[in-house]
Amino acid sequence: MKILQLCHKPPLPPKDGGCIAMNNITQGLLQQNHQVKVVAISTPKHPVNSKDLDADYYKKTKFETVFINTGTNLFKIFKTMLFNRSYYISRFYSKELEKKLIEIFSKETFDIVQLESIFVTPYIPIIKRHSKAKIILRTHNIEHKIWQRRTAQQSSIFKKLIFTSLTKKLKKVELSTFNHIHGYMPISSHDFEYFHSKFPNIPATTIPFGVDLQNYKPEDYIPSDNPSLFHLGSLDWQPNLEGIQWFLDEIWYEIVEHFPNLTFTIAGRHIPQSIADKGYPNVNVVGEIENVNEFMLSHDIMIVPILAGSGIRVKIIEGMALGKTIITTPIGAEGLEIEHGKNIFIASNAEEFIAALQQCLNTPDICKIIGENARNFVMLKHNNELITKKIESFYEAVADTNKPSHD
């Protein structure tokens, strides 16, 4: 099949979970001999740098990009509020990208146009006008739920009012989009159940984040004599930042009281200087790293404290693929068919984090068992080769409108 993959940010370099998820679909489809053209929006937060894309990627994907300034714009915020549009979505629209798509459709025909996230849905009218391809929406999150949780956390009354208005419009636009697509692929069963309850007649299937297991080698891990905790994530994504600040302020001090020699290393992009400046005990801030797998294998227990968000936590899947023991929150575990105490630990407060750590530190074999179960879970549920076959079957079902499709 011939697929156009329209992305709200460049899939490469793999700077965050969304980028990795998009690129893994691209690579899986290419390996199955499908033709995939990638068109990505370049933004100030996620700029396209030609140095990050090798010649082979350009050749295989015929990669093209358009820059859009998606930075915060107060005028646009109030304008969209007045005209009943979603600011969060409309900031990804540009006439230049419309022209680019028209040009592409004038030269090529596609069987499928895959929209990576709700943020590129403003281009649906142009796609329908200039292409007969089936439109598949890949939902990485339930976006309005993320913003509902963030709105609830606002202490400023003014901010809460603005966030409430923006989130209501986001929800309205996000849900109305489903009336204009031919099918959708949520990244988690949790998200599938939500959307399917509202749109039971639209073809859909859950397509989780997939990994190429050959790239994850847990046998390279050597347990340390003094176990350490670590967190890895982009802190320019607000749920990551809010989660790590909560963990440091509300949980970490009590952990240190129980385990005074335990260290916690924080790595990732855009870590605020304030975290290092605050002087949390036994906390090391290392910032962005070059080799993610090497970093994870050099530490013992992964901490993923998420308080808001939907979709799926990509770093959890990558950690599990490396056989890591992971402690996350209930929201961090949302959308994953994982089992507390079997292949992961789930904790909501200091007491539960400490209880999980006591099991890990007092009985080292527990980490080995949890890690092996985690790896097996990924092999069964997040194998990119198997997921690609599921995508192929879904594409074929949607392309054949007389053939029913379901999860």
C-alpha positions as CSV (number, residue, x, y, z in Angstrom):
1,M,0.0,0.0,0.0
2,K,1.0,3.6,-0.4
3,I,0.7,5.7,2.8
4,L,1.1,9.4,3.5
5,Q,2.1,9.9,7.1
6,L,1.3,13.5,8.3
7,C,3.1,14.3,11.5
8,H,2.7,17.2,13.9
9,K,6.4,17.1,14.6
10,P,9.4,15.4,13.0
11,P,9.7,11.7,13.9
12,L,13.5,12.0,13.9
13,P,15.5,12.5,15.9
14,P,13.8,10.3,18.5
15,K,13.7,13.0,21.2
16,D,10.5,11.9,22.9
17,G,7.9,9.1,23.0
18,G,5.7,10.7,20.3
19,C,8.6,10.9,17.9
20,I,9.6,7.3,18.6
21,A,6.1,6.0,18.2
22,M,5.7,7.7,14.8
23,N,9.0,6.5,13.5
24,N,8.5,2.9,14.7
25,I,5.3,2.8,12.6
26,T,7.1,4.2,9.6
27,Q,10.0,1.7,9.9
28,G,7.6,-1.2,10.5
29,L,5.6,-0.4,7.3
30,L,8.8,0.1,5.3
31,Q,10.1,-3.3,6.4
32,Q,6.9,-4.8,5.1
33,N,7.6,-3.2,1.7
34,H,4.9,-0.5,1.9
35,Q,5.6,2.9,0.4
36,V,5.5,5.6,3.1
37,K,5.9,9.3,2.5
38,V,6.4,11.4,5.6
39,V,5.4,15.0,5.9
40,A,6.2,16.7,9.2
41,I,5.5,20.1,10.8
42,S,8.7,21.8,12.0
43,T,8.1,23.9,15.1
44,P,10.2,26.0,17.5
45,K,9.9,23.2,20.1
46,H,10.5,20.4,17.5
47,P,12.6,21.9,14.7
48,V,13.6,19.8,11.7
49,N,17.4,19.6,11.3
50,S,18.7,18.0,8.2
51,K,21.6,16.6,10.1
52,D,19.3,14.4,12.1
53,L,18.0,12.7,9.0
54,D,20.3,10.5,7.0
55,A,20.2,10.1,3.2
56,D,18.5,6.7,3.4
57,Y,15.6,8.1,5.5
58,Y,15.1,10.9,2.9
59,K,15.2,8.4,0.1
60,K,12.8,5.9,1.6
61,T,10.2,8.4,3.0
62,K,10.6,11.2,0.5
63,F,10.5,13.4,3.6
64,E,9.2,16.9,3.4
65,T,8.5,19.6,6.0
66,V,6.9,22.9,6.6
67,F,7.8,25.3,9.5
68,I,4.9,26.6,11.7
69,N,5.4,28.9,14.6
70,T,3.4,27.2,17.3
71,G,4.7,29.3,20.1
72,T,2.2,30.8,22.6
73,N,0.4,33.8,21.1
74,L,-2.1,35.7,23.3
75,F,-3.8,37.3,20.4
76,K,-4.5,33.9,18.8
77,I,-5.7,32.5,22.1
78,F,-8.4,35.2,22.5
79,K,-9.2,35.1,18.8
80,T,-9.9,31.4,18.8
81,M,-12.0,31.9,22.0
82,L,-14.1,34.5,20.2
83,F,-14.6,32.4,17.1
84,N,-15.2,29.1,18.9
85,R,-12.1,27.3,17.6
86,S,-9.5,25.3,19.5
87,Y,-6.3,27.2,20.0
88,Y,-4.4,24.1,20.8
89,I,-5.2,22.6,17.4
90,S,-5.5,25.7,15.2
91,R,-1.9,26.8,16.0
92,F,-0.7,23.8,13.8
93,Y,-2.5,25.1,10.8
94,S,-0.8,27.0,8.0
95,K,-1.7,27.8,4.4
96,E,1.8,26.9,3.4
97,L,1.3,23.3,4.5
98,E,-2.1,23.2,2.7
99,K,-0.3,24.2,-0.5
100,K,2.4,21.6,0.1
101,L,-0.3,18.9,0.5
102,I,-2.1,20.0,-2.6
103,E,1.2,19.8,-4.5
104,I,1.8,16.3,-3.2
105,F,-1.7,15.1,-4.1
106,S,-1.3,16.5,-7.6
107,K,1.7,14.3,-8.2
108,E,0.9,11.2,-6.2
109,T,-2.0,9.0,-5.2
110,F,-2.2,7.3,-1.8
111,D,-4.3,4.5,-0.4
112,I,-4.1,5.8,3.2
113,V,-3.4,9.2,4.8
114,Q,-2.4,8.6,8.4
115,L,-2.9,11.7,10.6
116,E,-0.5,11.5,13.6
117,S,-2.5,13.1,16.4
118,I,-5.5,15.4,16.5
119,F,-3.2,18.4,15.8
120,V,-3.0,17.7,12.0
121,T,-6.8,17.3,11.6
122,P,-7.3,20.8,10.3
123,Y,-6.0,19.5,7.0
124,I,-8.8,16.9,6.6
125,P,-10.9,19.2,4.2
126,I,-7.9,19.7,1.9
127,I,-7.1,15.9,2.0
128,K,-10.7,15.0,1.1
129,R,-10.8,17.6,-1.7
130,H,-7.6,16.5,-3.4
131,S,-7.3,12.8,-2.6
132,K,-9.4,9.7,-2.5
133,A,-7.3,8.1,0.2
134,K,-8.9,6.7,3.3
135,I,-8.1,8.9,6.3
136,I,-6.9,7.2,9.5
137,L,-6.4,9.1,12.7
138,R,-3.7,7.9,15.0
139,T,-4.5,9.1,18.5
140,H,-1.5,9.3,20.8
141,N,-3.6,10.7,23.7
142,I,-7.1,11.9,24.6
143,E,-5.9,15.4,24.4
144,H,-8.8,17.2,26.2
145,K,-8.4,14.8,29.2
146,I,-4.8,15.9,29.6
147,W,-5.9,19.5,29.7
148,Q,-8.8,18.8,32.0
149,R,-6.4,17.4,34.5
150,R,-4.0,20.3,34.1
151,T,-6.9,22.8,34.5
152,A,-7.9,21.1,37.8
153,Q,-4.3,21.6,39.0
154,Q,-4.3,25.4,38.4
155,S,-4.2,27.5,41.6
156,S,-4.7,30.8,39.8
157,I,-8.4,31.6,39.3
158,F,-7.6,33.6,36.1
159,K,-5.6,30.7,34.6
160,K,-8.2,28.2,35.6
161,L,-10.9,30.2,33.8
162,I,-8.7,30.5,30.6
163,F,-7.8,26.8,30.7
164,T,-11.4,25.8,31.3
165,S,-12.5,27.7,28.2
166,L,-9.7,26.4,26.0
167,T,-10.2,22.8,27.2
168,K,-13.9,22.9,26.4
169,K,-13.2,24.0,22.9
170,L,-10.5,21.5,22.5
171,K,-12.9,18.7,23.5
172,K,-15.6,19.9,21.1
173,V,-13.2,20.0,18.2
174,E,-11.4,16.8,19.1
175,L,-14.6,14.8,19.3
176,S,-16.2,16.4,16.2
177,T,-13.2,15.3,14.1
178,F,-14.3,11.7,14.3
179,N,-17.2,12.5,12.0
180,H,-14.7,13.2,9.2
181,I,-12.4,10.2,9.2
182,H,-12.6,6.7,7.9
183,G,-11.0,5.0,10.9
184,Y,-8.8,5.6,13.9
185,M,-6.0,3.8,15.9
186,P,-5.8,4.6,19.6
187,I,-2.5,3.9,21.2
188,S,-4.0,2.2,24.2
189,S,-7.0,0.0,25.1
190,H,-8.0,2.7,27.7
191,D,-8.3,5.3,24.9
192,F,-10.0,2.9,22.6
193,E,-12.8,2.2,25.1
194,Y,-13.3,6.0,25.6
195,F,-13.6,6.8,21.8
196,H,-15.5,3.6,21.0
197,S,-18.1,4.4,23.6
198,K,-18.8,7.7,21.7
199,F,-18.3,6.5,18.1
200,P,-19.2,2.8,18.0
201,N,-19.7,2.7,14.2
202,I,-16.4,4.1,13.2
203,P,-13.7,1.4,12.4
204,A,-11.0,1.3,15.0
205,T,-8.3,-0.8,16.5
206,T,-5.8,-0.4,19.3
207,I,-2.3,0.0,18.0
208,P,0.0,0.2,21.0
209,F,3.6,1.6,20.9
210,G,5.8,-1.0,19.4
211,V,9.5,-1.7,19.8
212,D,12.1,-3.6,17.7
213,L,13.3,-6.0,20.4
214,Q,16.6,-6.4,18.7
215,N,17.5,-2.9,19.8
216,Y,16.9,-3.7,23.5
217,K,19.3,-6.1,25.1
218,P,18.7,-6.6,28.9
219,E,21.6,-9.0,29.1
220,D,23.9,-5.9,29.0
221,Y,22.6,-4.9,32.4
222,I,24.8,-5.6,35.4
223,P,23.1,-5.0,38.8
224,S,25.1,-2.5,41.0
225,D,26.1,-3.2,44.6
226,N,24.4,0.0,45.6
227,P,21.0,0.1,43.7
228,S,20.0,3.5,42.2
229,L,16.8,5.1,41.0
230,F,16.5,7.0,37.8
231,H,14.0,9.0,35.7
232,L,14.2,9.6,32.0
233,G,11.9,12.0,30.2
234,S,11.5,15.2,28.4
235,L,10.5,17.8,30.9
236,D,9.2,20.2,28.3
237,W,6.1,18.0,28.3
238,Q,4.1,19.4,31.2
239,P,2.8,16.1,32.7
240,N,6.4,14.9,33.0
241,L,7.5,18.1,34.7
242,E,4.6,18.2,37.1
243,G,5.1,14.5,38.0
244,I,8.8,14.8,38.7
245,Q,8.3,17.9,40.8
246,W,5.5,16.2,42.8
247,F,7.8,13.2,43.3
248,L,10.7,15.3,44.5
249,D,8.6,17.5,46.8
250,E,6.1,15.0,48.2
251,I,7.8,11.6,48.0
252,W,11.6,11.8,47.8
253,Y,12.3,13.2,51.2
254,E,10.4,10.3,52.9
255,I,12.3,7.8,50.7
256,V,15.6,9.2,51.8
257,E,14.6,8.9,55.4
258,H,14.1,5.2,54.9
259,F,17.0,4.6,52.5
260,P,19.7,7.3,53.2
261,N,22.2,5.9,50.7
262,L,19.8,5.6,47.8
263,T,20.5,8.0,44.8
264,F,18.1,9.3,42.2
265,T,19.4,10.4,38.8
266,I,17.2,12.6,36.5
267,A,18.0,12.7,32.8
268,G,16.2,14.1,29.8
269,R,15.7,17.3,27.7
270,H,14.8,20.7,29.1
271,I,15.2,20.0,32.8
272,P,14.6,23.3,34.6
273,Q,17.7,24.7,36.4
274,S,15.5,25.1,39.5
275,I,15.4,21.4,40.1
276,A,19.2,21.3,40.3
277,D,19.3,24.5,42.3
278,K,17.0,23.3,45.0
279,G,19.5,20.9,46.3
280,Y,17.4,17.8,46.8
281,P,19.4,15.2,48.8
282,N,21.1,12.4,46.8
283,V,19.6,13.7,43.5
284,N,21.8,13.9,40.4
285,V,20.6,16.0,37.4
286,V,22.4,15.0,34.2
287,G,20.2,16.5,31.5
288,E,20.0,15.3,27.9
289,I,21.9,12.1,27.1
290,E,23.1,10.5,23.9
291,N,22.4,6.9,24.4
292,V,19.1,6.2,26.2
293,N,19.5,2.4,26.5
294,E,23.0,2.7,27.8
295,F,21.8,5.2,30.5
296,M,18.9,2.9,31.5
297,L,21.2,-0.1,31.7
298,S,23.6,1.8,34.0
299,H,20.9,2.3,36.7
300,D,18.6,-0.1,38.5
301,I,15.0,1.0,39.2
302,M,13.0,3.3,37.0
303,I,10.7,5.9,38.4
304,V,7.8,7.3,36.3
305,P,5.6,9.6,38.4
306,I,2.8,10.7,36.1
307,L,-0.2,12.6,37.5
308,A,-1.9,13.7,34.2
309,G,-2.1,12.5,30.7
310,S,-3.5,9.8,28.6
311,G,-2.3,7.5,25.8
312,I,0.7,5.4,26.8
313,R,4.1,6.1,28.5
314,V,6.6,5.1,25.8
315,K,9.6,5.2,28.2
316,I,7.8,2.6,30.4
317,I,7.7,0.2,27.4
318,E,11.3,0.9,26.5
319,G,12.3,0.3,30.2
320,M,10.3,-3.0,30.3
321,A,12.0,-4.1,27.0
322,L,15.3,-3.7,28.8
323,G,14.1,-5.7,31.7
324,K,14.0,-2.8,34.1
325,T,12.1,-2.8,37.4
326,I,9.7,0.2,37.1
327,I,7.6,2.0,39.7
328,T,5.0,4.3,38.3
329,T,1.7,5.9,39.4
330,P,-1.8,4.7,38.5
331,I,-2.1,7.3,35.7
332,G,1.4,6.3,34.4
333,A,0.1,2.7,34.2
334,E,-3.1,3.7,32.3
335,G,-3.5,2.1,29.0
336,L,-1.0,-0.7,29.7
337,E,-2.2,-4.2,30.4
338,I,0.4,-4.5,33.2
339,E,0.0,-6.2,36.6
340,H,1.2,-4.7,39.8
341,G,3.8,-6.9,41.6
342,K,4.2,-9.1,38.5
343,N,5.9,-7.0,35.8
344,I,5.8,-3.5,37.4
345,F,5.0,-1.7,40.7
346,I,2.3,0.9,40.9
347,A,2.4,3.5,43.8
348,S,0.2,6.5,44.6
349,N,1.9,8.0,47.6
350,A,5.1,7.9,49.7
351,E,4.0,4.9,51.7
352,E,3.4,2.8,48.5
353,F,6.6,3.9,46.9
354,I,8.6,3.0,50.0
355,A,6.8,-0.4,50.2
356,A,7.8,-1.2,46.6
357,L,11.4,-0.1,47.2
358,Q,11.6,-2.2,50.3
359,Q,10.7,-5.3,48.2
360,C,13.3,-4.4,45.5
361,L,16.1,-3.5,47.9
362,N,15.5,-6.2,50.5
363,T,14.9,-9.0,48.1
364,P,17.2,-8.4,45.0
365,D,15.7,-11.5,43.2
366,I,12.4,-9.6,43.0
367,C,13.9,-7.1,40.5
368,K,15.2,-10.0,38.4
369,I,11.8,-11.6,38.3
370,I,9.9,-8.3,37.7
371,G,12.4,-7.4,34.9
372,E,12.1,-10.8,33.2
373,N,8.3,-10.6,33.3
374,A,8.4,-7.0,32.0
375,R,10.5,-8.1,29.0
376,N,8.1,-11.0,28.3
377,F,5.2,-8.6,28.5
378,V,6.7,-6.4,25.8
379,M,7.5,-9.4,23.6
380,L,3.9,-10.4,23.7
381,K,2.1,-7.0,23.6
382,H,4.5,-4.5,22.1
383,N,6.5,-6.3,19.4
384,N,6.7,-3.9,16.5
385,E,6.6,-6.7,13.9
386,L,3.3,-8.0,15.2
387,I,1.9,-4.5,15.6
388,T,2.8,-3.7,11.9
389,K,0.8,-6.7,10.8
390,K,-2.2,-5.5,12.8
391,I,-1.9,-2.1,11.1
392,E,-1.8,-3.7,7.7
393,S,-4.9,-5.7,8.4
394,F,-6.7,-2.6,9.6
395,Y,-5.7,-0.6,6.6
396,E,-7.0,-3.3,4.3
397,A,-10.3,-3.5,6.3
398,V,-10.8,0.3,6.1
399,A,-9.9,0.4,2.4
400,D,-12.6,-2.3,1.8
401,T,-15.6,-0.4,3.1
402,N,-17.7,-3.6,2.9
403,K,-15.5,-5.4,5.3
404,P,-16.2,-4.8,9.0
405,S,-13.4,-3.7,11.3
406,H,-13.2,-3.9,15.1
407,D,-10.7,-4.1,17.9
